[in-house]
Amino acid sequence: MKISTETASLAGLVGERKAVEYIAKAGFDAYDLTLTAICSFDFKTRTVKETGHPLSGPNRLAFVRELKKIADDMGIVCNQSHAPFPVGVPQIRDSLKSAIECTAEAGGKICIIHPDNNKGPEENAEMYFELLPFAKECGVKIATENMWNWDKEINRAKFAACATAESFNAHLDAVNDPYLIACLDIGHAEMMGDEVSAVQMIHALGDRLQALHIHDNDRWHDSHQIPFSMDIAFEPIAKALKDINYSGEFTLECCNYAAKYYTAETALDAAIALKDAVRRLADMFEGR
C-alpha cells in the first residue's frame, strides 16, 4: 500500500518546495498537491483573495514543474491533487481547469473537485460534464467528495452533496463516466452521526472508491488531525477497505496537524509523525 499526504500543511510552515522534500525524506511514497492557492477563498469575508502565491499567477505550470523535479530527484510522485473550493463561487469554478492542468503537469492521475454542497446530483453533474473532456485530454480523473454543512441550531454537521452513500452514488450515476470517481473523506463521513459511517460508505461505493482523504476527529467537528489521535476507529475502516479490494493509495489530509504542534524548524518531525500514523493504518489494511 502506497502512502501519501497533502502538501498544504507542511507548506504553511516551510513552503511547497521544502514540503515536497520533507514528505520524501519522511518516507512517503507520494504527495497530494494542494492547488487551492490557484484561487484562494476567504471563508470569513466570503470573497476571493489575492495571495501572490506562485500557483495564482501566469507561471503556475513552471512552479509545478519545479515541484515535480524535486519529487523526481527525491524518488516520490504526485498521486493526486486538490482543486480550489467552494465551486459555487464563479472565480473558483473558472479555475478548475487550471487545477486539472497543474495536476497533469505534476504527474498526478486524480484531481479532487468538490461538488457544490447545496446542489443535487443532476446540477453538480453539469459542472463535471463541462470539465471531463479537458480532464480526459490531460489524462486526469476527477474525484468528487462527500461534503457537510453545519446546522447551527443543533450544533452538528448536516446533509450536503455526497454526504450519504445514496447521495454519493447518485452523483456518480448522474455522470456515469469512468473518469469521475469517488474520494471518500473519512473524517467527513464520521462527522455525520449515527446514520453515516466511513465503513458504510466504503462498502456502498465499492470499486468506485479510488481515492481517500484520511484524518481523525471527535466524530463531531472537522478537526483534520493525525490518525489515532482522536475518536475515529480506524481498524474497521482498514478492514472495510480490504473487503472491497481497495487499490488506491492511503492519502492523509491532516491539514490542521502540523500548524498546531510544529514549527518551521520541526516540520520534518511533523512529516515523520504523519508517515508513521498512515503506515500504521496501511499495515492494518495489509494484515500486519
C-alpha positions as CSV (number, residue, x, y, z in Angstrom):
1,M,0.0,0.0,0.0
2,K,1.5,3.3,-1.1
3,I,1.1,6.2,1.3
4,S,0.7,9.9,0.6
5,T,0.0,13.2,2.3
6,E,-1.2,16.7,1.2
7,T,1.3,19.5,0.8
8,A,-0.5,22.4,2.2
9,S,0.0,21.8,5.9
10,L,3.8,21.5,5.7
11,A,3.9,24.2,3.0
12,G,2.3,26.5,5.6
13,L,5.4,26.1,7.7
14,V,8.2,25.8,5.1
15,G,6.8,26.4,1.6
16,E,5.9,23.9,-1.1
17,R,9.5,23.1,-2.2
18,K,10.6,22.1,1.3
19,A,7.2,20.4,1.9
20,V,7.8,18.0,-1.1
21,E,11.3,17.4,0.1
22,Y,10.3,16.6,3.7
23,I,7.4,14.4,2.5
24,A,10.0,12.3,0.6
25,K,12.6,12.4,3.5
26,A,9.9,11.2,5.9
27,G,9.3,8.1,3.9
28,F,6.1,8.7,2.0
29,D,5.7,7.2,-1.5
30,A,3.7,10.2,-2.9
31,Y,2.3,13.6,-2.3
32,D,-1.1,15.1,-2.8
33,L,-0.6,18.5,-4.4
34,T,-2.8,21.2,-2.8
35,L,-3.8,23.6,-5.5
36,T,-6.2,25.8,-3.6
37,A,-3.9,28.7,-3.9
38,I,-4.7,28.9,-7.6
39,C,-7.8,30.8,-6.5
40,S,-7.9,31.3,-2.7
41,F,-11.2,31.9,-0.9
42,D,-11.6,33.7,2.4
43,F,-14.4,31.9,4.3
44,K,-14.7,34.8,6.8
45,T,-15.3,37.5,4.2
46,R,-16.8,35.1,1.6
47,T,-14.5,36.6,-1.1
48,V,-11.7,35.5,-3.3
49,K,-8.4,36.9,-2.0
50,E,-5.1,37.8,-3.7
51,T,-2.2,36.0,-2.2
52,G,0.7,36.4,-4.6
53,H,1.3,32.7,-4.5
54,P,3.1,31.2,-7.5
55,L,0.1,29.0,-8.2
56,S,-2.1,32.0,-8.6
57,G,-0.1,33.6,-11.4
58,P,0.7,33.0,-15.0
59,N,3.8,30.9,-14.2
60,R,2.0,28.3,-12.2
61,L,2.9,25.5,-14.5
62,A,6.6,26.3,-14.2
63,F,6.2,26.3,-10.4
64,V,4.5,22.8,-10.6
65,R,7.3,21.6,-12.8
66,E,9.8,22.7,-10.2
67,L,8.0,20.8,-7.5
68,K,7.9,17.7,-9.8
69,K,11.6,17.9,-10.3
70,I,12.2,18.0,-6.6
71,A,9.9,15.0,-6.2
72,D,11.6,13.1,-9.1
73,D,15.0,13.7,-7.6
74,M,13.8,12.5,-4.2
75,G,12.1,9.4,-5.6
76,I,8.4,10.2,-5.0
77,V,5.5,11.0,-7.2
78,C,2.3,13.1,-7.2
79,N,-0.6,10.7,-6.8
80,Q,-3.5,13.2,-6.6
81,S,-4.3,16.9,-6.1
82,H,-7.0,19.1,-4.6
83,A,-8.6,21.8,-6.6
84,P,-9.9,25.2,-5.2
85,F,-13.3,25.3,-3.5
86,P,-16.1,26.2,-2.9
87,V,-17.1,25.6,-6.5
88,G,-20.2,27.7,-6.2
89,V,-18.0,30.8,-6.4
90,P,-17.7,31.8,-10.1
91,Q,-14.0,32.7,-10.0
92,I,-13.2,29.3,-8.4
93,R,-15.4,27.5,-10.9
94,D,-13.3,29.2,-13.6
95,S,-10.1,28.0,-12.0
96,L,-10.9,24.3,-12.1
97,K,-9.4,23.6,-15.5
98,S,-6.1,25.2,-14.3
99,A,-6.2,22.8,-11.4
100,I,-6.6,19.8,-13.7
101,E,-3.8,21.1,-15.9
102,C,-1.5,21.5,-12.9
103,T,-2.3,18.0,-11.8
104,A,-1.3,16.6,-15.2
105,E,1.9,18.7,-15.1
106,A,2.8,17.3,-11.7
107,G,2.2,13.7,-13.0
108,G,-0.9,13.2,-10.8
109,K,-3.7,11.0,-12.0
110,I,-6.6,12.3,-9.9
111,C,-7.8,15.8,-9.1
112,I,-10.3,16.1,-6.3
113,I,-13.0,18.6,-7.2
114,H,-15.7,19.2,-4.6
115,P,-19.3,19.1,-5.6
116,D,-21.4,22.2,-4.7
117,N,-22.6,21.4,-1.2
118,N,-26.1,22.6,-1.8
119,K,-26.8,21.2,-5.3
120,G,-28.2,17.8,-6.2
121,P,-26.6,15.1,-8.5
122,E,-28.0,16.5,-11.7
123,E,-26.9,20.1,-11.1
124,N,-23.5,19.0,-9.9
125,A,-23.2,16.7,-12.9
126,E,-23.4,19.8,-15.2
127,M,-20.1,21.0,-13.8
128,Y,-18.4,17.7,-14.1
129,F,-19.7,17.3,-17.7
130,E,-18.1,20.6,-18.5
131,L,-14.7,19.5,-17.1
132,L,-14.5,15.9,-18.1
133,P,-13.4,16.4,-21.8
134,F,-10.5,18.5,-20.7
135,A,-9.6,16.1,-17.9
136,K,-9.6,13.3,-20.3
137,E,-7.2,15.2,-22.6
138,C,-4.9,15.7,-19.6
139,G,-5.2,12.0,-18.6
140,V,-6.6,13.0,-15.2
141,K,-9.6,11.5,-13.4
142,I,-11.9,13.8,-11.4
143,A,-12.8,12.6,-7.9
144,T,-15.9,14.0,-6.2
145,E,-16.0,14.0,-2.4
146,N,-18.5,13.6,0.4
147,M,-19.3,17.0,1.9
148,W,-21.0,18.5,5.0
149,N,-23.0,21.6,6.1
150,W,-23.3,22.9,9.6
151,D,-26.6,23.1,11.5
152,K,-26.2,26.0,14.0
153,E,-29.4,25.1,15.8
154,I,-28.3,21.6,16.8
155,N,-24.5,22.4,16.6
156,R,-23.9,19.4,14.3
157,A,-22.9,18.5,10.8
158,K,-25.9,18.0,8.5
159,F,-26.5,16.8,4.9
160,A,-24.6,18.2,1.9
161,A,-23.8,16.8,-1.5
162,C,-22.4,13.2,-1.4
163,A,-22.8,13.1,2.4
164,T,-24.6,9.8,2.4
165,A,-24.0,6.6,0.4
166,E,-27.2,7.2,-1.5
167,S,-26.3,10.8,-2.5
168,F,-22.7,9.8,-3.3
169,N,-23.7,7.0,-5.7
170,A,-26.4,9.2,-7.2
171,H,-23.8,11.8,-8.1
172,L,-21.6,9.2,-9.7
173,D,-24.7,7.7,-11.5
174,A,-25.7,11.1,-12.9
175,V,-22.4,11.4,-14.7
176,N,-21.8,7.7,-15.3
177,D,-18.2,8.1,-16.6
178,P,-15.1,6.2,-15.5
179,Y,-13.3,9.5,-15.3
180,L,-15.5,10.6,-12.4
181,I,-14.6,8.6,-9.3
182,A,-15.1,8.7,-5.6
183,C,-12.7,10.2,-3.0
184,L,-14.0,9.3,0.4
185,D,-13.2,11.8,3.2
186,I,-13.0,9.6,6.3
187,G,-13.4,12.5,8.7
188,H,-16.4,14.0,6.9
189,A,-18.2,10.6,6.9
190,E,-17.6,10.2,10.6
191,M,-19.0,13.7,11.4
192,M,-22.4,12.8,10.2
193,G,-23.6,11.0,13.3
194,D,-25.1,7.5,13.7
195,E,-26.7,7.4,10.2
196,V,-23.5,7.6,8.3
197,S,-20.1,6.0,8.8
198,A,-16.9,5.6,6.8
199,V,-17.3,1.8,6.9
200,Q,-20.8,2.1,5.5
201,M,-19.7,4.5,2.8
202,I,-16.8,2.2,1.8
203,H,-19.0,-0.8,1.3
204,A,-21.6,1.2,-0.7
205,L,-19.1,2.8,-3.0
206,G,-17.1,-0.4,-3.8
207,D,-14.8,-0.1,-6.7
208,R,-15.9,3.4,-7.4
209,L,-13.8,4.4,-4.4
210,Q,-10.3,5.2,-5.8
211,A,-9.0,7.9,-3.5
212,L,-9.1,8.8,0.1
213,H,-8.7,11.8,2.5
214,I,-7.7,10.3,5.8
215,H,-7.7,12.2,9.1
216,D,-9.1,12.0,12.6
217,N,-11.7,13.9,14.6
218,D,-14.0,13.7,17.6
219,R,-16.8,12.4,15.3
220,W,-18.4,15.9,15.6
221,H,-16.0,18.6,14.2
222,D,-13.9,18.7,11.1
223,S,-10.7,18.6,13.0
224,H,-8.3,17.2,10.3
225,Q,-5.9,15.8,12.9
226,I,-3.5,12.9,12.7
227,P,-5.0,9.4,12.7
228,F,-5.1,7.6,16.1
229,S,-5.1,10.9,18.0
230,M,-8.9,11.4,18.4
231,D,-12.1,9.3,18.3
232,I,-12.4,7.6,14.9
233,A,-11.9,3.8,15.0
234,F,-9.6,3.0,12.1
235,E,-9.3,-0.8,12.3
236,P,-12.9,-1.3,11.0
237,I,-12.1,1.2,8.2
238,A,-9.0,-0.7,7.2
239,K,-11.0,-3.9,7.2
240,A,-13.7,-2.4,5.0
241,L,-11.2,-1.1,2.5
242,K,-9.7,-4.7,2.4
243,D,-13.2,-6.1,1.9
244,I,-13.7,-4.0,-1.3
245,N,-10.2,-4.7,-2.6
246,Y,-9.3,-1.0,-2.5
247,S,-6.5,-0.4,-4.9
248,G,-5.8,3.3,-4.4
249,E,-3.3,5.0,-2.1
250,F,-3.7,5.9,1.6
251,T,-3.6,9.7,1.5
252,L,-3.7,11.9,4.5
253,E,-5.5,15.2,4.8
254,C,-4.4,16.2,8.3
255,C,-4.2,19.9,7.3
256,N,-4.6,21.2,10.9
257,Y,-1.9,19.0,12.5
258,A,1.5,20.4,11.6
259,A,0.5,24.1,12.2
260,K,-0.9,23.2,15.7
261,Y,2.0,21.2,17.0
262,Y,5.1,22.1,14.9
263,T,7.2,25.0,13.6
264,A,9.3,25.5,10.5
265,E,12.3,24.1,12.5
266,T,10.4,20.9,13.4
267,A,8.4,20.5,10.1
268,L,10.4,17.3,9.2
269,D,9.4,15.8,12.5
270,A,5.7,16.6,11.6
271,A,6.1,14.8,8.3
272,I,7.7,11.7,10.0
273,A,4.9,11.6,12.6
274,L,2.3,11.7,9.8
275,K,4.1,9.0,7.9
276,D,4.2,6.7,11.0
277,A,0.5,7.2,11.5
278,V,-0.6,6.4,8.0
279,R,1.9,3.5,7.7
280,R,0.2,2.0,10.9
281,L,-3.1,2.2,9.1
282,A,-1.6,0.7,5.9
283,D,-0.2,-2.2,8.0
284,M,-3.7,-2.8,9.4
285,F,-5.0,-3.0,5.8
286,E,-2.3,-5.4,4.8
287,G,-2.9,-7.6,7.9
288,R,0.5,-7.0,9.5
